[in-house]
Amino acid sequence: MMTEKETRQELDKLTGQLYQSISFRKGERPDLEQFRSLMTPDGRLVNNNPEPPMILTPEQFIKIYQSRLDSGGLAEFEERELSHRTELFCKIA
């Protein structure tokens, strides 16, 4: 069983890998296979900006993202944290 500190470190590592998998510079490509490997097939990504929120499975996200890449509508992208706080309660983070 991991300690709380180890759990937080693992979550930070996974979050970093997730951001790295979809971020890329002009002339590069994101690593969508890495993104896929970090997600469970029944996982959900929630964008709370639109009204109502947009809820996507990992495959739906990849399909939309890939379409924007293929059309040239997305030439570079960076996802990163502006602030960070992880709260843990039993098996929920």
Chimera marker file (.cmm) of the C-alpha trace (Angstrom):
<marker_set name="trace">
<marker id="1" x="0.000" y="0.000" z="0.000" r="1" g="1" b="0" radius="0.5"/>
<marker id="2" x="1.354" y="3.414" z="-0.974" r="1" g="1" b="0" radius="0.5"/>
<marker id="3" x="1.716" y="6.216" z="1.522" r="1" g="1" b="0" radius="0.5"/>
<marker id="4" x="-0.183" y="9.465" z="0.949" r="1" g="1" b="0" radius="0.5"/>
<marker id="5" x="3.073" y="11.091" z="-0.208" r="1" g="1" b="0" radius="0.5"/>
<marker id="6" x="3.730" y="8.264" z="-2.703" r="1" g="1" b="0" radius="0.5"/>
<marker id="7" x="0.143" y="8.479" z="-3.963" r="1" g="1" b="0" radius="0.5"/>
<marker id="8" x="0.492" y="12.212" z="-4.560" r="1" g="1" b="0" radius="0.5"/>
<marker id="9" x="3.818" y="11.669" z="-6.351" r="1" g="1" b="0" radius="0.5"/>
<marker id="10" x="2.264" y="9.004" z="-8.593" r="1" g="1" b="0" radius="0.5"/>
<marker id="11" x="-0.701" y="11.247" z="-9.402" r="1" g="1" b="0" radius="0.5"/>
<marker id="12" x="1.668" y="14.124" z="-10.234" r="1" g="1" b="0" radius="0.5"/>
<marker id="13" x="3.667" y="11.816" z="-12.503" r="1" g="1" b="0" radius="0.5"/>
<marker id="14" x="0.548" y="10.584" z="-14.322" r="1" g="1" b="0" radius="0.5"/>
<marker id="15" x="-0.782" y="14.124" z="-14.705" r="1" g="1" b="0" radius="0.5"/>
<marker id="16" x="2.541" y="15.215" z="-16.209" r="1" g="1" b="0" radius="0.5"/>
<marker id="17" x="2.487" y="12.286" z="-18.632" r="1" g="1" b="0" radius="0.5"/>
<marker id="18" x="-1.074" y="13.128" z="-19.645" r="1" g="1" b="0" radius="0.5"/>
<marker id="19" x="-0.205" y="16.768" z="-20.401" r="1" g="1" b="0" radius="0.5"/>
<marker id="20" x="2.959" y="15.687" z="-22.220" r="1" g="1" b="0" radius="0.5"/>
<marker id="21" x="1.025" y="13.230" z="-24.394" r="1" g="1" b="0" radius="0.5"/>
<marker id="22" x="-1.268" y="15.908" z="-25.877" r="1" g="1" b="0" radius="0.5"/>
<marker id="23" x="1.203" y="18.825" z="-25.941" r="1" g="1" b="0" radius="0.5"/>
<marker id="24" x="3.393" y="19.380" z="-28.989" r="1" g="1" b="0" radius="0.5"/>
<marker id="25" x="5.330" y="22.083" z="-30.819" r="1" g="1" b="0" radius="0.5"/>
<marker id="26" x="4.917" y="23.164" z="-34.426" r="1" g="1" b="0" radius="0.5"/>
<marker id="27" x="6.232" y="20.436" z="-36.723" r="1" g="1" b="0" radius="0.5"/>
<marker id="28" x="5.772" y="17.720" z="-34.085" r="1" g="1" b="0" radius="0.5"/>
<marker id="29" x="2.843" y="15.412" z="-33.310" r="1" g="1" b="0" radius="0.5"/>
<marker id="30" x="1.215" y="14.591" z="-29.973" r="1" g="1" b="0" radius="0.5"/>
<marker id="31" x="1.609" y="11.073" z="-28.584" r="1" g="1" b="0" radius="0.5"/>
<marker id="32" x="-2.011" y="9.961" z="-28.667" r="1" g="1" b="0" radius="0.5"/>
<marker id="33" x="-1.044" y="6.342" z="-28.025" r="1" g="1" b="0" radius="0.5"/>
<marker id="34" x="0.511" y="7.426" z="-24.733" r="1" g="1" b="0" radius="0.5"/>
<marker id="35" x="-2.667" y="9.399" z="-23.990" r="1" g="1" b="0" radius="0.5"/>
<marker id="36" x="-4.754" y="6.292" z="-24.726" r="1" g="1" b="0" radius="0.5"/>
<marker id="37" x="-2.543" y="4.157" z="-22.447" r="1" g="1" b="0" radius="0.5"/>
<marker id="38" x="-3.073" y="6.555" z="-19.537" r="1" g="1" b="0" radius="0.5"/>
<marker id="39" x="-6.866" y="6.408" z="-19.740" r="1" g="1" b="0" radius="0.5"/>
<marker id="40" x="-9.388" y="3.681" z="-19.041" r="1" g="1" b="0" radius="0.5"/>
<marker id="41" x="-11.772" y="3.014" z="-21.960" r="1" g="1" b="0" radius="0.5"/>
<marker id="42" x="-14.752" y="4.057" z="-19.844" r="1" g="1" b="0" radius="0.5"/>
<marker id="43" x="-13.017" y="7.157" z="-18.465" r="1" g="1" b="0" radius="0.5"/>
<marker id="44" x="-14.450" y="10.623" z="-19.063" r="1" g="1" b="0" radius="0.5"/>
<marker id="45" x="-12.921" y="14.000" z="-19.871" r="1" g="1" b="0" radius="0.5"/>
<marker id="46" x="-15.063" y="16.957" z="-18.855" r="1" g="1" b="0" radius="0.5"/>
<marker id="47" x="-14.720" y="20.447" z="-20.324" r="1" g="1" b="0" radius="0.5"/>
<marker id="48" x="-16.715" y="22.752" z="-18.061" r="1" g="1" b="0" radius="0.5"/>
<marker id="49" x="-16.333" y="25.827" z="-20.303" r="1" g="1" b="0" radius="0.5"/>
<marker id="50" x="-19.272" y="25.314" z="-22.656" r="1" g="1" b="0" radius="0.5"/>
<marker id="51" x="-22.836" y="25.388" z="-21.457" r="1" g="1" b="0" radius="0.5"/>
<marker id="52" x="-23.695" y="22.552" z="-20.905" r="1" g="1" b="0" radius="0.5"/>
<marker id="53" x="-20.314" y="20.913" z="-20.151" r="1" g="1" b="0" radius="0.5"/>
<marker id="54" x="-18.772" y="18.749" z="-22.874" r="1" g="1" b="0" radius="0.5"/>
<marker id="55" x="-18.215" y="15.157" z="-21.679" r="1" g="1" b="0" radius="0.5"/>
<marker id="56" x="-16.039" y="12.881" z="-23.839" r="1" g="1" b="0" radius="0.5"/>
<marker id="57" x="-14.671" y="9.355" z="-23.667" r="1" g="1" b="0" radius="0.5"/>
<marker id="58" x="-10.954" y="9.051" z="-24.396" r="1" g="1" b="0" radius="0.5"/>
<marker id="59" x="-11.739" y="7.760" z="-27.905" r="1" g="1" b="0" radius="0.5"/>
<marker id="60" x="-14.103" y="10.661" z="-28.615" r="1" g="1" b="0" radius="0.5"/>
<marker id="61" x="-11.404" y="13.087" z="-27.467" r="1" g="1" b="0" radius="0.5"/>
<marker id="62" x="-8.811" y="11.395" z="-29.712" r="1" g="1" b="0" radius="0.5"/>
<marker id="63" x="-11.172" y="11.481" z="-32.701" r="1" g="1" b="0" radius="0.5"/>
<marker id="64" x="-11.842" y="15.227" z="-32.305" r="1" g="1" b="0" radius="0.5"/>
<marker id="65" x="-8.182" y="16.014" z="-31.579" r="1" g="1" b="0" radius="0.5"/>
<marker id="66" x="-6.971" y="13.908" z="-34.535" r="1" g="1" b="0" radius="0.5"/>
<marker id="67" x="-9.484" y="15.608" z="-36.846" r="1" g="1" b="0" radius="0.5"/>
<marker id="68" x="-8.155" y="19.044" z="-35.870" r="1" g="1" b="0" radius="0.5"/>
<marker id="69" x="-4.579" y="17.825" z="-36.422" r="1" g="1" b="0" radius="0.5"/>
<marker id="70" x="-5.376" y="16.342" z="-39.832" r="1" g="1" b="0" radius="0.5"/>
<marker id="71" x="-7.214" y="19.464" z="-41.011" r="1" g="1" b="0" radius="0.5"/>
<marker id="72" x="-4.313" y="21.718" z="-39.996" r="1" g="1" b="0" radius="0.5"/>
<marker id="73" x="-6.546" y="23.497" z="-37.499" r="1" g="1" b="0" radius="0.5"/>
<marker id="74" x="-4.178" y="22.604" z="-34.681" r="1" g="1" b="0" radius="0.5"/>
<marker id="75" x="-0.483" y="23.224" z="-35.433" r="1" g="1" b="0" radius="0.5"/>
<marker id="76" x="0.792" y="23.276" z="-31.855" r="1" g="1" b="0" radius="0.5"/>
<marker id="77" x="-0.663" y="22.884" z="-28.396" r="1" g="1" b="0" radius="0.5"/>
<marker id="78" x="0.506" y="23.039" z="-24.783" r="1" g="1" b="0" radius="0.5"/>
<marker id="79" x="-1.434" y="21.840" z="-21.760" r="1" g="1" b="0" radius="0.5"/>
<marker id="80" x="0.001" y="22.628" z="-18.328" r="1" g="1" b="0" radius="0.5"/>
<marker id="81" x="-1.060" y="23.428" z="-14.819" r="1" g="1" b="0" radius="0.5"/>
<marker id="82" x="-1.434" y="27.019" z="-13.710" r="1" g="1" b="0" radius="0.5"/>
<marker id="83" x="-2.139" y="25.949" z="-10.169" r="1" g="1" b="0" radius="0.5"/>
<marker id="84" x="-1.988" y="22.639" z="-8.353" r="1" g="1" b="0" radius="0.5"/>
<marker id="85" x="-3.867" y="21.067" z="-5.465" r="1" g="1" b="0" radius="0.5"/>
<marker id="86" x="-4.613" y="17.391" z="-4.959" r="1" g="1" b="0" radius="0.5"/>
<marker id="87" x="-7.068" y="16.298" z="-2.312" r="1" g="1" b="0" radius="0.5"/>
<marker id="88" x="-7.262" y="12.655" z="-1.289" r="1" g="1" b="0" radius="0.5"/>
<marker id="89" x="-10.131" y="10.817" z="0.372" r="1" g="1" b="0" radius="0.5"/>
<marker id="90" x="-9.728" y="7.037" z="0.548" r="1" g="1" b="0" radius="0.5"/>
<marker id="91" x="-9.459" y="5.942" z="-3.106" r="1" g="1" b="0" radius="0.5"/>
<marker id="92" x="-10.688" y="9.228" z="-4.549" r="1" g="1" b="0" radius="0.5"/>
<marker id="93" x="-8.349" y="12.044" z="-5.609" r="1" g="1" b="0" radius="0.5"/>
<link id1="1" id2="2" r="1" g="1" b="0" radius="0.2"/>
<link id1="2" id2="3" r="1" g="1" b="0" radius="0.2"/>
<link id1="3" id2="4" r="1" g="1" b="0" radius="0.2"/>
<link id1="4" id2="5" r="1" g="1" b="0" radius="0.2"/>
<link id1="5" id2="6" r="1" g="1" b="0" radius="0.2"/>
<link id1="6" id2="7" r="1" g="1" b="0" radius="0.2"/>
<link id1="7" id2="8" r="1" g="1" b="0" radius="0.2"/>
<link id1="8" id2="9" r="1" g="1" b="0" radius="0.2"/>
<link id1="9" id2="10" r="1" g="1" b="0" radius="0.2"/>
<link id1="10" id2="11" r="1" g="1" b="0" radius="0.2"/>
<link id1="11" id2="12" r="1" g="1" b="0" radius="0.2"/>
<link id1="12" id2="13" r="1" g="1" b="0" radius="0.2"/>
<link id1="13" id2="14" r="1" g="1" b="0" radius="0.2"/>
<link id1="14" id2="15" r="1" g="1" b="0" radius="0.2"/>
<link id1="15" id2="16" r="1" g="1" b="0" radius="0.2"/>
<link id1="16" id2="17" r="1" g="1" b="0" radius="0.2"/>
<link id1="17" id2="18" r="1" g="1" b="0" radius="0.2"/>
<link id1="18" id2="19" r="1" g="1" b="0" radius="0.2"/>
<link id1="19" id2="20" r="1" g="1" b="0" radius="0.2"/>
<link id1="20" id2="21" r="1" g="1" b="0" radius="0.2"/>
<link id1="21" id2="22" r="1" g="1" b="0" radius="0.2"/>
<link id1="22" id2="23" r="1" g="1" b="0" radius="0.2"/>
<link id1="23" id2="24" r="1" g="1" b="0" radius="0.2"/>
<link id1="24" id2="25" r="1" g="1" b="0" radius="0.2"/>
<link id1="25" id2="26" r="1" g="1" b="0" radius="0.2"/>
<link id1="26" id2="27" r="1" g="1" b="0" radius="0.2"/>
<link id1="27" id2="28" r="1" g="1" b="0" radius="0.2"/>
<link id1="28" id2="29" r="1" g="1" b="0" radius="0.2"/>
<link id1="29" id2="30" r="1" g="1" b="0" radius="0.2"/>
<link id1="30" id2="31" r="1" g="1" b="0" radius="0.2"/>
<link id1="31" id2="32" r="1" g="1" b="0" radius="0.2"/>
<link id1="32" id2="33" r="1" g="1" b="0" radius="0.2"/>
<link id1="33" id2="34" r="1" g="1" b="0" radius="0.2"/>
<link id1="34" id2="35" r="1" g="1" b="0" radius="0.2"/>
<link id1="35" id2="36" r="1" g="1" b="0" radius="0.2"/>
<link id1="36" id2="37" r="1" g="1" b="0" radius="0.2"/>
<link id1="37" id2="38" r="1" g="1" b="0" radius="0.2"/>
<link id1="38" id2="39" r="1" g="1" b="0" radius="0.2"/>
<link id1="39" id2="40" r="1" g="1" b="0" radius="0.2"/>
<link id1="40" id2="41" r="1" g="1" b="0" radius="0.2"/>
<link id1="41" id2="42" r="1" g="1" b="0" radius="0.2"/>
<link id1="42" id2="43" r="1" g="1" b="0" radius="0.2"/>
<link id1="43" id2="44" r="1" g="1" b="0" radius="0.2"/>
<link id1="44" id2="45" r="1" g="1" b="0" radius="0.2"/>
<link id1="45" id2="46" r="1" g="1" b="0" radius="0.2"/>
<link id1="46" id2="47" r="1" g="1" b="0" radius="0.2"/>
<link id1="47" id2="48" r="1" g="1" b="0" radius="0.2"/>
<link id1="48" id2="49" r="1" g="1" b="0" radius="0.2"/>
<link id1="49" id2="50" r="1" g="1" b="0" radius="0.2"/>
<link id1="50" id2="51" r="1" g="1" b="0" radius="0.2"/>
<link id1="51" id2="52" r="1" g="1" b="0" radius="0.2"/>
<link id1="52" id2="53" r="1" g="1" b="0" radius="0.2"/>
<link id1="53" id2="54" r="1" g="1" b="0" radius="0.2"/>
<link id1="54" id2="55" r="1" g="1" b="0" radius="0.2"/>
<link id1="55" id2="56" r="1" g="1" b="0" radius="0.2"/>
<link id1="56" id2="57" r="1" g="1" b="0" radius="0.2"/>
<link id1="57" id2="58" r="1" g="1" b="0" radius="0.2"/>
<link id1="58" id2="59" r="1" g="1" b="0" radius="0.2"/>
<link id1="59" id2="60" r="1" g="1" b="0" radius="0.2"/>
<link id1="60" id2="61" r="1" g="1" b="0" radius="0.2"/>
<link id1="61" id2="62" r="1" g="1" b="0" radius="0.2"/>
<link id1="62" id2="63" r="1" g="1" b="0" radius="0.2"/>
<link id1="63" id2="64" r="1" g="1" b="0" radius="0.2"/>
<link id1="64" id2="65" r="1" g="1" b="0" radius="0.2"/>
<link id1="65" id2="66" r="1" g="1" b="0" radius="0.2"/>
<link id1="66" id2="67" r="1" g="1" b="0" radius="0.2"/>
<link id1="67" id2="68" r="1" g="1" b="0" radius="0.2"/>
<link id1="68" id2="69" r="1" g="1" b="0" radius="0.2"/>
<link id1="69" id2="70" r="1" g="1" b="0" radius="0.2"/>
<link id1="70" id2="71" r="1" g="1" b="0" radius="0.2"/>
<link id1="71" id2="72" r="1" g="1" b="0" radius="0.2"/>
<link id1="72" id2="73" r="1" g="1" b="0" radius="0.2"/>
<link id1="73" id2="74" r="1" g="1" b="0" radius="0.2"/>
<link id1="74" id2="75" r="1" g="1" b="0" radius="0.2"/>
<link id1="75" id2="76" r="1" g="1" b="0" radius="0.2"/>
<link id1="76" id2="77" r="1" g="1" b="0" radius="0.2"/>
<link id1="77" id2="78" r="1" g="1" b="0" radius="0.2"/>
<link id1="78" id2="79" r="1" g="1" b="0" radius="0.2"/>
<link id1="79" id2="80" r="1" g="1" b="0" radius="0.2"/>
<link id1="80" id2="81" r="1" g="1" b="0" radius="0.2"/>
<link id1="81" id2="82" r="1" g="1" b="0" radius="0.2"/>
<link id1="82" id2="83" r="1" g="1" b="0" radius="0.2"/>
<link id1="83" id2="84" r="1" g="1" b="0" radius="0.2"/>
<link id1="84" id2="85" r="1" g="1" b="0" radius="0.2"/>
<link id1="85" id2="86" r="1" g="1" b="0" radius="0.2"/>
<link id1="86" id2="87" r="1" g="1" b="0" radius="0.2"/>
<link id1="87" id2="88" r="1" g="1" b="0" radius="0.2"/>
<link id1="88" id2="89" r="1" g="1" b="0" radius="0.2"/>
<link id1="89" id2="90" r="1" g="1" b="0" radius="0.2"/>
<link id1="90" id2="91" r="1" g="1" b="0" radius="0.2"/>
<link id1="91" id2="92" r="1" g="1" b="0" radius="0.2"/>
<link id1="92" id2="93" r="1" g="1" b="0" radius="0.2"/>
</marker_set>
